[in-house]
Amino acid sequence: MDRIPILKMGHFLLVTIQVDMYDRLALNLENDLINAVQAHESKGVLIDISAVSIVDSFMGRIIGNIATMSKIMDAQTVVVGMQPAVAITLVELGLPLAGVYTALNVEKGMELLQQKITEEAEFDIGEAEEDDDQPE
């Protein structure tokens, strides 16, 4: 398998990793996801890693990279289903996954993505209103 399927659900992209990740597959996922964010103008990326029992530093960096690139392209990233051993490994490797939100499952992850998008929209509206109030 050279690609992991990416599903579009409204303004979100959903990825379920159900296989052991090797370097080429992880790099393909990173590239495919960022291209999909742009192609679909997605506002959120949800990555389900509930079937992943082991994460190495490379895979941790890929998840962090996806979140950073997605944020630059105006999309939030939520990782769901992280097993305790994976969380422990990421902390021990010193990979805090900055910019990555987490949730226990897909349902809670989708709620979190929707919440983040709503917060951003409200912030953008408030910022636009402040600009309108500025004297010329």
C-alpha positions as CSV (number, residue, x, y, z in Angstrom):
1,M,0.0,0.0,0.0
2,D,1.6,3.2,-1.1
3,R,-1.2,5.6,-0.1
4,I,-3.5,6.0,2.9
5,P,-7.1,7.0,1.9
6,I,-8.2,10.5,2.7
7,L,-11.9,11.0,3.0
8,K,-13.6,14.4,2.6
9,M,-16.4,15.1,5.1
10,G,-17.8,18.6,4.6
11,H,-15.0,21.1,5.4
12,F,-12.9,18.3,7.0
13,L,-10.5,15.6,5.8
14,L,-10.5,12.3,7.7
15,V,-7.6,9.9,7.7
16,T,-7.6,6.6,9.4
17,I,-4.2,4.9,9.8
18,Q,-4.8,1.2,10.0
19,V,-1.4,-0.1,8.9
20,D,2.1,0.1,10.2
21,M,3.6,3.3,8.9
22,Y,6.9,3.1,7.1
23,D,8.8,6.2,6.0
24,R,7.7,6.3,2.4
25,L,4.0,5.8,3.3
26,A,4.3,8.6,6.0
27,L,5.8,11.0,3.5
28,N,3.1,10.2,0.9
29,L,0.5,10.8,3.6
30,E,2.0,14.2,4.5
31,N,2.1,15.3,0.8
32,D,-1.3,13.9,0.0
33,L,-2.9,15.6,3.0
34,I,-1.5,19.0,2.3
35,N,-2.5,18.8,-1.3
36,A,-6.0,17.7,-0.3
37,V,-6.3,20.6,2.2
38,Q,-5.5,23.0,-0.7
39,A,-7.7,21.2,-3.3
40,H,-10.8,21.1,-1.1
41,E,-10.1,24.3,0.9
42,S,-10.5,22.2,4.0
43,K,-10.8,23.8,7.4
44,G,-9.8,20.8,9.4
45,V,-7.8,17.5,9.3
46,L,-8.7,14.6,11.6
47,I,-6.2,11.8,11.9
48,D,-7.4,8.6,13.6
49,I,-4.4,6.7,15.0
50,S,-6.4,4.3,17.2
51,A,-5.0,1.2,15.3
52,V,-1.4,2.5,15.7
53,S,0.4,0.9,18.6
54,I,3.9,2.1,18.0
55,V,5.2,5.6,16.9
56,D,8.8,6.4,16.2
57,S,10.4,9.9,16.1
58,F,10.0,10.1,12.3
59,M,6.2,9.4,12.5
60,G,5.9,11.9,15.4
61,R,7.6,14.6,13.3
62,I,5.3,13.8,10.3
63,I,2.2,14.3,12.4
64,G,3.7,17.6,13.7
65,N,4.6,18.6,10.2
66,I,1.1,17.9,8.9
67,A,-0.3,20.1,11.7
68,T,2.1,22.9,11.0
69,M,1.5,22.9,7.2
70,S,-2.2,22.6,7.7
71,K,-2.2,25.6,10.0
72,I,-0.3,27.6,7.5
73,M,-3.0,26.7,5.0
74,D,-5.8,27.7,7.4
75,A,-6.8,24.3,8.6
76,Q,-6.7,22.8,12.1
77,T,-5.4,19.3,12.9
78,V,-6.9,16.9,15.5
79,V,-5.4,13.5,16.3
80,V,-7.8,11.0,17.8
81,G,-7.5,7.5,19.3
82,M,-4.0,7.8,20.7
83,Q,-3.1,4.8,22.7
84,P,-1.4,5.4,26.1
85,A,1.9,3.7,24.9
86,V,2.0,6.1,21.9
87,A,1.5,9.1,24.1
88,I,4.2,7.9,26.5
89,T,6.6,7.3,23.6
90,L,6.0,10.8,22.1
91,V,6.7,12.4,25.4
92,E,9.8,10.3,26.0
93,L,11.1,11.2,22.5
94,G,10.6,14.9,23.3
95,L,7.9,15.4,20.6
96,P,5.1,17.5,22.1
97,L,3.3,17.8,18.8
98,A,2.9,21.6,19.0
99,G,-0.2,22.7,17.1
100,V,-1.8,19.3,17.2
101,Y,-5.1,19.1,19.1
102,T,-6.1,15.7,20.5
103,A,-9.3,13.9,21.3
104,L,-10.3,10.5,22.6
105,N,-12.3,9.4,19.5
106,V,-13.5,10.5,16.1
107,E,-16.8,11.9,17.4
108,K,-15.1,14.1,20.0
109,G,-12.4,15.0,17.4
110,M,-15.0,16.2,15.0
111,E,-16.7,18.3,17.7
112,L,-13.3,19.8,18.6
113,L,-12.6,20.7,14.9
114,Q,-16.0,22.3,14.6
115,Q,-15.4,24.3,17.8
116,K,-12.0,25.5,16.6
117,I,-13.4,26.6,13.2
118,T,-16.3,28.4,14.9
119,E,-13.8,30.2,17.2
120,E,-11.7,31.2,14.3
121,A,-14.7,32.6,12.4
122,E,-15.8,34.6,15.4
123,F,-12.2,35.9,15.8
124,D,-12.1,36.9,12.1
125,I,-15.4,38.7,12.4
126,G,-14.4,40.5,15.5
127,E,-11.1,41.5,13.9
128,A,-12.9,42.9,10.8
129,E,-15.3,44.9,13.0
130,E,-12.3,46.4,14.8
131,D,-10.8,47.4,11.5
132,D,-14.1,49.1,10.5
133,D,-14.0,51.1,13.7
134,Q,-10.6,52.6,12.9
135,P,-10.6,56.2,11.7
136,E,-9.3,56.8,8.2
